[in-house]
Amino acid sequence: MTEKPINRLLDGVRRFRSQAFPEHSELFQELATGQDPHTLFIACADSRIVPELITQTQPGELFVCRNIGNVVPAYGEMLGGVSAVVEFACVALNVSDIVVCGHSDCGAIKAMLTSDGADMKRMPTVRSWLRNVDAARSVVEVTQPDLQGEALVQALVEQNVRTQLGHLRTHPSVAARQAQGTLRLHGWVYGIGSGSIATLDETTGQMVPLA
């Protein structure tokens, strides 16, 4: 008989309480009264993306924001959860770095390419949210008009990271910290099948492999 998903979660909680928690009890005691993360990590909600696993960080190091398409709406466009996370990270937590991380085979990007399909018509909220990716699509259509299939998806994934970084810079809390020279922005693309990370070279605008 196939194990029910909730039972798998409960078994994981039991293992955490009996094994993982005791191994890191001192760390959790330190974290019990506050947090001091160094990085805001904005990633896709895709189940294959685990920021702490990819970066090999401990609890308390990353302030994580996940949503469909690793989107950061431009300030004032969709004030809500993402904008609040960005503001809190910059003002209250004083993070030193923000990473916007896209990934290969992104379902949000694929959905945007089939926005007139039957599935998307049943998901009007998703379709509305993905308007935040429209600028990335426009850039790729103009600069690389012949791309198709996986190559088109990958180009859109990379351009979407650039676009969301641009949106991020419109947030007053980000602009202020950058003006002070106390905040660094980074664009990453994670390759699911290879485990690779490409980073945005701000000088050239190109994604380059992480050495």
N, C-alpha and C positions, 0 to 999 in steps of 0.2 A: 504494500500500500504506500502511495506517495506521501511523503511528509508534508503536512500543512505548513504554508509559509510562516504563520504566526508561531508555530511550535519551533521552527528554526530560529526565529528571533528570540524566543524565550530561552532556548538552549544557549544561545549566544550570550544573553544577559547572565545566565548562571555561570558560564565560563568566565565572563568578565569579572563577576563578583568573587569567584573562587581562585582565579589565576592572575588575570591582568591587573586588577585593582591592587591586590597585595604587593605585586612587583613594583608598582609606581605609587605606593601609598604616600611617600613623602612629597612627591610632586602634587598629588591631589590635595594634600593638606595645605600646601602653599597656595593652590588655586582656589581653595574654598572661600577665601575672603576677597578675591578680586582677580582681575585679568590685566595683562599688559602685553598684548600681541604686538609684534613688530610689523606685520604685513596684513593688508586687506587683500584677500584672494577672491576675485570675481570669476566664477566658473559656471559652466553649463550644468543644468540639473540632471543631465544624462547619467544613468546609473553606473556607467562604466568609468566615470571620472571621480576619483577620490583624492582631493587635494593633499590631505595629510600623507597618503601613501606615496603619491607622486613626488612630493617634496621631502619625504622622510622627516616630518616635523612632529614635535610632541604636542600634547594638549596645552593650550595657552599661547601658542606661537602665532597661529593664524586666526584672523577674524574673517570668516567665510561667508560669502554671499553667492547663492546659486539660483539660477533661473533659466528658463528656456532660451538658449542661444547666447548665454553670457552677455546679456544686454545691459547697457547703462543708458537709460533715456536721457536726452539732453535736458538740462535743468529747466523746469517749468513746463516741459511737455507732458510728463506723466509723474507728477510728484506723488511718491508713495514709498513702498518698501525699499526699493533699491536706493532711491535718493536719501532716505533716512539712514540707511546703512552707511553710505558714503560719508554723509555729514557726521554721524556718530564716530566713525573710524578716524576721521580727520581732526575733529574738534575734541571729543571726549577721550578717545584712546590715543590720539597723537601718533598714529602709525607713521613709520618712516618710508614705507613703500606700498604701492598698489600694483597688483598683477591682474591683468585681464587675460584669461586663458581660454582660448578656443580649442577645438579638437577635431581630429579627422572623423569622417563619416557622421557629421553632425545632423541629427534628425530635424533640428529647427531650420537649418539651411535647406535641406531637402524639401521640407514642408513649404518653405517660401517659394521654391521653384514650381510647386504644384498648388499654388494658392487658390486656383479655380477648381481644384478637384473635389470629389464628393466628400472625402474625409475632412478637408479644411472647411467646407461649408457647414459641417456639423460642429466645428470648433471656432465659433466667431471670436471668442476671447483670444485664442491663440493667434488667429489671423490679425487681429488688431494689434497685439503685442509685437508681432513680427514686422510691423511697419517701421520699427526702430532699426531694421536691417535694410530697409529700402535703399538708403544711400550707398551701402556696400554693393548691392546688386547693380545699381546704376553705374558705378565706377567700373566694375568688372565687365559689364555689357559694352561699355565704350572702349576700354583699354585692351580687352581680350575677347573680342566678339566671336571667335571661332571655337572657343572651349565648349566641351560637352562632357557628360558623364562624370566620372570621379574627378577628372581634372578641373571641371567647372566647380564642383562642390568644394574642392580643396582651395581653389582661388577665392571663392566666396568666404570660406572660413577665415582665410588670412586677411582678406580685406575687411571682414566684419570686426576683427580685432582692432585694426587701425581705426575704423569708424567709431567703435565704442570708446576707444581712448580719446578720440576727438570730442565725443559727447561728455566724457568724464571731465575734460578741461573746462567745460562750461559751468560746472558746479562751483559756486562761490567758495565753499570750504576748500576745494582742491586748488582753485586759482590763488587763494590767499597763501596757502602753504607753499605752493610752487614759487610764488613771488618772494617768499622768505628763504627759499632754497633749502627747505626742510622736508620735501616730499619728492620721491622719485616714482615715475610711472613706467610700467613694463608691459609689453605685449608678448604673449607666449602662444604657441600652438603645439598641442600634445598629440603625438601619433599613437593611437591606441594599440595597433598591432606591433609596433616596433619599440614602444617605450621612449621614443625620441622626444626631445623638446627643441623647438625652433623659437628664437627670440627676435623681436623686432629691432633692427639697427636703425635708430632714429636719424642717423646721418644719411643713409641711402634709402630708407623706407622699405628695405627688403627683409624678409625673414631669413635668418641665418642659423645653422645648427649650433646648439649649445655645446661648446667644447667639453 
